[in-house]
Amino acid sequence: MTQLPTPGPGEATAWVGAHLAHLVTGEVRASPRFCGGQTAADTALASFDVSGYAARRNEVWPSTRRGASGLSPWIRHGLLTLPEVWSAVGGGPARDVAKLRDELLWQEFARHWYARLGPASAQAQRAEPRSDGPDDPWAGDLACVRLAVDELERDGWLVNQTRMWLASHWTVRSGSVWTEGEDRFFRHLLDGSRAANRLGWQWTVGAMTGEPYGFSRWQVTKRAPGLCRTCPHQHACPIEHWPDGPAPRRRDPDPLLRQAPTAAGPRTVEQDAPPSAVWLTAESIGARDPAAAAHPDLPAVFVFDEPLLERLRLAAPRLVFLAECLASIAEERELEVHLGDPVAVLAGRPLSATFTPVPGWRRRSQRLDVVERHPWPWLRRPGTGPVSSFSAWRNALGRRDA
């Protein structure tokens, strides 16, 4: 067991530097914008005003124009659940509440989609991009691209609009392999997940609509008025017009997109024997994790998956954010933090855990002694119907809810 991270400015950064520096890419530092931990999550949700969200969620520059919630890092790691956020904004203006809730449904759809497909989600698109692009499509001094890349690498976060800009510039305009760009997003984004992140990139290359998303100067002028005047290419803009080039090659969709057994996990707590510890993961590392909440007197255990992190080489702010979450938990209950292979570290311990809709959790849980399984806090419980598109999924959801 490693020494526990402690709360306080800079403490989590120092802890990552001492224990995890060999696993990260770049300087060991925290995001200057986001802090992990339940208090930070609850404060962010309480201070978020949904008013104006529908009109301003895609605004980019200057930052004072923005209306995005900025809640996604805490949602990604389970400190804020989708049902919790859905409920919290209920008293706001109807148009803004409807738009935010639609975005929460998109996040839920991404989880259903990834739980269904798992690793096959990397090949699930119906269109293949070209693979003759430059080594780094985001290099150069275009003001719009530079703004987004700097924010991605500095803060570990982007508004939805600049995510689409960068993904489209990487694939549709530059012709580079989308999975390599998605990996770069995943390396830096505090809310990076193989669900929403990967689905967003596939939407950009045309998987979800049949048409790729084109990025041009028009979007910059609309969402970041005045930014082009700061650009050295303002009078000869290389993205002045809609991108052209050969149409992506189409491929048949994975049959799992149409129908498959549900991957929802238990509806109620399932217990085979009394647990001796609560297993926490990066998917659900908040104080209100269902398994942790059910057993406040049991030690919680978190394992930094060293073999996985060795392969991923995440940017340090992602691990600092997790360390801040762990420091917050350690203030409230007994906590063990380990570094190694979770299956080896946790072998032989009867565990209580919250079902998690990602393939890695399911694969590891089958090799561990998980004697108690708690339901995942779904916003909408997955079914067996289509997840081939957001609209098809949402229409099927409406029929089920009727």
C-alpha positions, 0 to 999 in steps of 0.5 A, spaced: 500 500 500 502 506 498 502 512 502 495 516 502 494 523 498 493 528 503 488 534 501 491 541 500 493 545 494 499 542 491 499 536 495 496 531 490 501 534 485 506 532 489 503 525 491 503 523 484 510 526 482 512 521 488 508 515 486 506 515 479 511 520 475 513 514 471 506 513 468 505 519 466 506 524 460 509 531 460 510 535 467 507 533 473 502 538 475 494 539 476 489 542 472 489 550 473 481 549 472 479 543 475 480 540 482 478 533 484 474 531 490 466 531 492 466 538 495 469 541 489 464 537 485 458 539 489 460 546 489 460 546 482 453 543 481 450 548 486 453 554 483 451 552 476 446 556 473 442 553 467 439 559 465 442 561 458 445 554 457 441 553 450 444 559 447 451 559 450 453 552 451 457 552 444 460 559 445 468 559 445 471 565 445 472 570 449 471 565 455 466 570 458 461 568 452 461 561 454 455 557 457 457 550 458 456 547 465 463 544 466 461 539 470 463 533 466 470 531 469 466 530 476 460 526 472 465 522 468 468 519 475 462 518 478 462 524 483 456 527 480 451 522 477 447 523 471 440 523 475 443 527 480 444 533 475 438 532 471 434 533 478 438 539 480 437 543 474 429 542 474 427 549 476 431 553 471 428 556 464 424 550 460 428 551 454 435 551 457 433 545 462 431 541 456 437 542 452 442 540 458 437 534 459 438 532 452 446 533 453 445 528 459 441 523 455 447 523 450 452 522 455 447 516 457 447 513 450 454 513 450 455 509 456 449 504 453 453 504 446 460 502 449 457 497 454 454 494 448 460 494 444 466 494 448 473 494 445 469 493 438 467 500 439 473 502 436 471 499 429 464 500 429 463 506 425 460 505 418 465 510 414 473 509 414 477 516 414 483 516 410 490 515 413 494 519 409 494 525 414 500 529 417 503 527 423 500 532 427 494 535 424 494 540 430 501 543 429 501 550 426 499 557 428 492 557 426 489 561 432 482 557 432 486 550 433 492 553 437 486 556 442 483 549 443 489 545 443 492 549 448 486 549 453 486 541 452 493 540 454 493 546 459 486 545 463 484 538 461 478 540 458 474 543 452 467 545 450 463 541 446 464 546 440 472 546 440 472 538 441 468 538 434 473 543 431 479 539 433 476 532 431 474 534 424 480 538 423 484 531 425 480 527 420 475 530 415 480 536 413 487 532 414 485 525 413 489 522 419 486 516 423 481 518 428 483 513 433 490 516 434 486 523 435 481 520 440 487 517 444 490 524 444 484 527 447 483 521 452 490 522 454 489 529 456 481 530 458 479 530 465 472 527 462 476 522 457 472 516 457 472 511 451 464 512 451 463 519 450 470 521 447 470 515 442 462 516 440 464 523 439 469 522 434 465 517 430 460 522 430 465 527 427 467 522 421 460 520 419 458 514 423 452 517 427 449 521 421 452 518 415 455 525 413 462 527 416 462 534 420 466 539 416 470 545 420 471 551 417 472 559 418 464 560 419 464 556 425 470 560 428 466 567 426 460 564 429 462 561 436 469 566 437 467 572 434 474 576 433 478 570 434 480 570 427 483 577 427 488 575 432 490 569 427 497 570 422 492 567 417 486 571 417 487 574 410 489 567 407 485 562 411 487 555 410 480 553 413 476 558 409 471 553 406 468 547 407 473 541 407 473 537 401 476 531 399 474 523 397 468 521 401 470 516 406 469 509 405 463 506 408 462 499 412 457 495 415 455 497 422 456 492 427 450 487 428 451 489 436 448 496 434 441 493 432 440 488 438 444 485 443 443 482 451 442 488 456 449 490 459 445 494 465 447 490 471 443 488 477 437 492 478 438 491 486 443 489 491 446 482 489 450 479 495 453 472 496 457 473 502 459 479 507 464 483 504 470 485 508 472 492 503 469 496 498 472 496 491 472 503 488 475 505 481 476 511 477 469 510 474 465 511 481 470 515 486 465 519 489 463 519 496 456 517 494 458 511 490 453 506 492 457 500 495 461 505 499 455 509 501 452 502 503 458 500 507 461 507 511 465 502 516 468 498 511 475 500 508 475 503 501 480 500 496 483 503 490 488 500 485 492 505 480 492 499 475 500 500 473 500 495 467 494 499 464 497 506 466 503 504 463 500 503 456 496 509 456 501 514 458 496 519 461 497 526 462 499 528 469 493 532 471 488 526 470 492 522 475 492 529 480 485 529 479 484 522 481 489 523 487 485 529 489 478 525 489 482 520 493 484 525 498 477 527 499 475 520 501 480 519 506 478 525 510 471 521 511 473 514 511 479 508 512 482 508 505 487 504 502 491 506 495 495 501 491 499 501 485 499 494 481 495 489 477 488 490 481 486 483 480 493 481 483 492 486 489 485 484 491 485 477 490 482 473 496 478 479 499 471 479 499 469 485 496 463 490 495 463 494 488 458 498 484 457 495 477 460 499 472 458 499 465 465 498 462 469 492 459 475 493 463 471 493 470 467 487 468 473 483 466 476 484 472 470 483 477 470 476 474 476 474 476 475 477 483 471 475 489 466 480 488 461 478 493 456 484 493 454 488 487 450 494 487 446 497 481 449 502 477 446 509 477 443 509 470 439 515 468 435 510 463 436 503 464 439 500 458 435 495 454 436 490 448 434 495 442 438 499 437 444 503 439 445 505 432 444 512 433 442 517 438 435 519 435 433 511 434 435 510 441 431 516 444 425 514 440 426 507 443 427 510 450 420 514 449 416 508 447 419 504 453 417 510 458 410 511 455 
